[in-house]
Amino acid sequence: MHLLENNKAYGKKIKKSHYHADMLSVEEARRKILSKFSKLETEKTPILKSLGNVISQDILSQIDVPPWNNSAMDGYAVIKKDLLRASEEDMVYLKVVEEIAAGQIPRKSLNNGETSRIMTGAPIPQNADAVVPFEDTNELERNNLEEIGIKINVDHYENIRKKSEDIKNGSVILNKGTIITSASIGLLASIGLNTVPTIRKPIVGILSTGNELIEPGQKNEPGKIFNSNSYTITSLIDSYGAVPKLQTHAQDNIEDLEKKLLNFIDVDLIITSAGVSKGDYDVVKDVLNKNGDINFWSVNMRPAKPLAFGIISLNNKKIPLLGLPGNPVSAMIALEKFGRYAIDKMMGKSIRHKPIIKAFLDSDIINHDGRRLYARVTVFRDSHSKLIAKPINNQSSGVLTSMQEANGLAICPSDIDILNKGQEIDVEMFNRKEDISEILN
């Protein structure tokens, strides 16, 4: 549990009337959900499609990188001992025996008094043990490049990239369980791999329900609202690293809802929004219960109290289903608190909580019903470099603009009535620590 509720720390009395014995805690609900998921199977993934995937076995290199000593810059390959007395005033002149381009194998080894003109990345000729950059020679002053004047002494192996200094043949370059980054993809390419064994990305079916919905791009109609939830959820699923499969919203009737759900027989998780609270159309619950083992829970949190979860059977295939509330803020927070963890588990990722920081409240936060409250706030540094959490004015779960304005959630533990202005509180930030470094530093 990454949030330890310490009510005494807030110095407020607990209202016994607010005790919700019939509700699941956030952590209990998450544990129940995660118990139904396991890591997906391994597949060979093209490296350019593998960003964010988890490597399913250690990756060993079959080559050295670099495969040979090579030049770190354009210049002249030399024998260090030839340049012991070289200086601007007393240049050492060497005979140029060949020019070596990148990708070209040297034809000649060096003898004392000789040099090879060499380009960046080209293999170092035999007996050479340093490279002198062009700017430390008299190359620009000469028309005849059969001989070159060297103006500096050099250190042993100066400007040479040594064989296997990056990767040794037989070494593990990426460990099992590593999340693939852009640098990982570069490493894989550098040893010649174009595919990598990874845990498969889960496919997530996304379906909103409601007679009042119309899709973005359609003509607006009286009494209708645009289906924003499906698009918010789809983008979040994509950001989690899974593959979203978006379905046009379903009407509140059994025939249409079942028809839309049948489009998800190839997915690993179905996420619906709306139809899970006590006042919602019974048809949604009827369809879910008819086709599977679905539980409707009340979770001790605000927003996002109503939640549905269970296993639905579609054409004899059993698929986990997570039913989110219909209000857009509730849907986003519930997806973050429960859906993201399920996706991470399927992808083989370890539990990753969003960073929680300490900040001072800009104004009071009232907890009306004693549930754990996640209040949308904007965190910033004031003129005294203190981290300040300013609550968004409208905390309604239907106000989606509040999620755009906020960068974190102030956490009020359950059965705490108020967080006071000036109080130091916990704030769960929306982004990773490296993405909020400007605020924290």
HUJO-V680591 format. One record per pair of residues at least 12 apart in sequence whose ideal C-beta (glycine too) atoms are under 8 Angstrom apart, sorted by the first residue. I is the first residue (numbers start at 1). J is the second residue. Records with the same first field share a line. If there is no record, write none. Layout:
I=J / J
This chain:
1=27
2=353 / 356
3=26 / 27 / 356 / 411 / 413 / 426 / 428
5=372 / 413 / 414
6=413
7=413 / 415 / 416
10=413 / 416 / 419 / 423
12=416 / 417 / 418
13=417
14=370 / 415 / 416
15=370 / 415 / 417
17=370
18=369 / 370 / 371 / 414 / 415
19=370 / 415
20=298 / 300 / 370 / 371 / 414
22=298
23=297 / 298 / 299 / 300 / 305 / 371
24=297 / 298 / 299 / 300
25=299 / 300 / 372 / 414
26=299 / 300 / 301 / 337 / 372
29=297 / 299 / 307 / 309 / 338
30=337 / 338 / 341
32=309
33=309 / 322 / 338 / 341 / 342
34=341 / 342 / 345
36=309 / 311 / 320
37=320 / 342 / 345 / 346
38=345 / 346
39=199 / 345 / 346 / 347 / 348
40=199 / 200 / 201 / 202 / 268 / 346 / 347 / 348
41=199 / 200
42=56 / 57 / 197 / 198 / 199 / 200
43=197 / 198 / 200
44=195 / 196 / 197
45=195 / 196 / 197 / 198
46=194 / 195
47=185 / 188 / 189 / 193 / 194 / 195 / 196
48=185
50=180 / 184 / 185 / 188 / 196 / 198
51=180 / 181 / 182 / 185
52=179 / 180 / 201 / 241
53=179 / 180 / 196 / 198 / 199 / 201 / 241 / 347
54=177 / 178 / 179 / 180 / 198 / 199 / 347 / 348 / 349
55=174 / 175 / 176 / 177 / 178 / 180 / 184 / 196 / 197 / 198
56=176 / 197 / 198 / 199 / 348
57=176 / 197
58=172 / 174 / 175 / 176
59=172 / 173 / 174 / 175 / 188 / 193 / 196
60=170 / 171 / 172 / 173
61=167 / 168 / 169 / 170 / 171 / 173 / 191
62=169 / 170 / 191 / 192
63=167 / 169 / 191 / 192
64=163 / 164 / 167 / 168 / 169
65=164 / 166 / 167 / 190 / 191
66=161 / 162 / 163 / 164 / 165 / 166
67=163
68=123 / 124 / 163
69=123 / 124 / 160 / 161 / 162 / 163
70=121 / 122 / 123 / 124 / 160 / 161
71=118 / 119 / 120 / 121 / 122 / 124 / 131 / 159 / 160 / 161
72=120 / 131 / 159 / 160 / 161
73=120 / 131 / 133 / 159
74=118 / 119 / 120 / 133 / 134
75=117 / 118 / 131 / 132 / 133 / 134 / 136 / 137 / 159
76=94 / 96 / 115 / 116 / 117 / 118 / 131 / 132 / 134 / 137 / 148 / 150
77=100 / 110 / 115 / 116 / 118 / 124 / 125 / 128 / 130 / 131
78=94 / 110 / 115 / 128 / 129 / 130 / 131 / 132 / 150 / 154
79=110 / 112 / 114 / 127 / 128 / 129 / 130
80=129 / 130 / 154 / 155 / 156
81=112
82=94 / 112 / 113 / 150
83=130 / 132 / 150 / 152 / 153 / 154
84=153
85=153
86=150 / 151 / 152 / 153
87=151 / 152 / 153
88=151 / 152
91=138 / 149 / 150 / 151
92=149 / 150
93=147 / 148 / 149 / 150
94=113 / 114 / 115 / 147 / 148 / 150
95=113 / 114 / 115 / 146 / 147
96=114 / 115 / 116 / 117 / 145 / 146 / 147 / 148
97=110 / 114 / 115 / 116
98=116 / 117 / 125
99=116 / 117 / 118
100=116 / 117 / 118 / 119 / 122 / 123 / 125
101=119 / 122
102=119 / 120 / 121 / 122
103=121 / 122
104=122 / 123
105=123
106=122 / 123 / 124 / 125 / 126
108=125
109=125 / 126 / 127
110=125 / 126 / 127 / 128
111=127
115=132 / 148 / 150
116=128
117=145 / 148
118=131
124=160
129=156 / 157 / 160
130=154 / 155 / 156 / 157 / 158 / 159 / 160
131=154 / 158 / 159 / 160
132=150 / 152 / 154 / 159
133=159
136=150 / 151 / 152
137=149 / 150 / 151
138=151
166=190
167=187 / 190 / 191
173=187 / 188 / 191
174=187 / 188
177=348 / 350
179=349
180=196 / 198
199=346 / 347 / 348
201=241 / 242 / 243 / 347
202=242 / 243 / 267 / 268 / 269 / 343 / 346 / 347
203=242 / 243 / 245 / 266 / 267 / 268 / 269
204=237 / 242 / 243 / 244 / 245 / 267 / 268 / 269 / 270 / 271 / 343
205=245 / 247 / 263 / 264 / 267 / 269 / 270 / 271 / 319
206=230 / 233 / 234 / 237 / 244 / 245 / 246 / 247 / 270 / 271
207=230 / 247 / 249 / 250 / 260 / 261 / 264 / 270 / 271 / 272 / 273
208=227 / 229 / 230 / 249 / 250 / 272 / 273 / 274 / 326
209=249 / 250 / 251 / 252 / 257 / 272 / 273 / 274 / 275 / 284 / 326
210=227 / 249 / 251 / 252 / 274 / 275 / 326
211=251 / 252
212=224 / 225
213=225 / 226 / 227 / 249
214=226 / 227
215=227 / 248 / 249
216=228 / 231
227=249
228=328 / 400
229=273 / 274 / 324 / 326 / 328 / 331
230=246 / 247 / 249 / 273
231=246
232=328 / 331 / 332 / 400
233=271 / 273 / 324 / 331 / 332 / 335
234=246
236=332 / 335 / 336 / 339 / 340
237=271 / 339 / 343
240=339 / 340 / 343 / 344
241=343 / 347
242=269 / 343 / 346 / 347
245=263 / 264 / 266 / 267
247=260 / 263 / 264
248=260
252=275 / 281 / 283 / 284
253=283
254=283 / 286 / 287
257=283 / 284 / 287
258=287 / 291
261=287 / 291 / 312 / 314
262=314 / 315
264=314 / 319
265=314 / 315 / 317 / 319
267=319
268=319 / 320 / 346
269=319 / 320 / 321 / 322 / 339 / 342 / 343 / 346
270=312 / 319 / 320 / 321 / 322
271=321 / 322 / 323 / 324 / 335 / 339
272=284 / 308 / 321 / 322 / 323 / 324
273=323 / 324 / 325 / 326 / 331
274=324 / 325 / 326
275=323 / 326
276=296 / 306 / 307 / 308 / 323 / 324 / 325 / 326
277=305 / 306 / 325 / 326
278=306
280=326
284=323
285=308
288=308 / 310 / 312 / 321 / 323
291=312 / 313 / 314
292=310 / 311 / 312 / 313 / 318 / 321
293=310 / 311
294=308 / 309 / 310 / 311 / 312 / 321 / 323
295=308 / 309 / 310
296=308 / 323
297=309
299=334
300=371 / 372 / 414
301=333 / 337 / 371 / 372 / 373 / 374
302=367 / 369 / 371 / 372 / 373 / 374 / 397
303=325 / 327 / 329 / 330 / 333 / 374 / 397
304=324 / 325 / 330 / 331 / 333 / 334 / 337 / 397
305=325 / 330 / 371
306=325 / 330
307=322 / 323 / 324 / 325 / 334 / 338
308=321 / 322 / 323
309=321 / 322 / 323 / 338
320=342
322=335 / 338 / 339 / 342
324=339
325=397
327=397 / 398
328=397 / 398 / 400 / 403
329=376 / 396 / 397 / 398 / 399 / 400 / 402 / 403
330=397
332=403
333=374 / 409
336=354
354=428 / 429 / 430 / 431 / 432
355=428 / 429 / 432 / 433 / 436
356=411 / 426 / 427 / 428 / 429
357=379 / 387 / 408 / 426 / 427 / 429 / 440
358=387 / 424 / 425 / 426 / 427
359=377 / 379 / 387 / 388 / 389 / 410 / 424 / 425 / 427
360=386 / 387 / 388 / 389 / 422 / 423 / 424 / 425
361=388 / 389 / 391 / 410 / 419 / 420 / 421 / 422 / 423 / 424 / 425
362=388 / 389 / 390 / 391 / 421
363=390 / 391 / 421
364=418 / 419 / 420 / 421
365=391 / 410 / 412 / 418 / 419
366=417 / 418
367=412 / 416 / 417 / 418 / 419
370=414 / 415 / 416 / 417
371=414
372=411 / 412 / 413 / 414
373=410 / 411 / 412
374=409 / 410 / 411 / 412 / 428
375=391 / 392 / 395 / 409 / 410 / 412
376=391 / 392 / 395 / 402 / 403 / 405 / 406 / 408 / 409 / 410
377=389 / 390 / 391 / 392 / 406 / 407 / 408 / 409 / 410 / 427
378=390 / 392 / 405 / 406 / 407 / 408
379=407 / 408 / 427 / 429 / 436 / 439
380=439
381=439
387=439 / 440
389=408 / 410 / 425 / 427
391=410
392=405 / 406
406=430
407=429 / 430 / 431 / 436 / 439
408=427 / 428 / 429 / 430
409=427 / 428 / 430
410=425 / 426 / 427
411=425 / 426 / 427 / 428
412=425
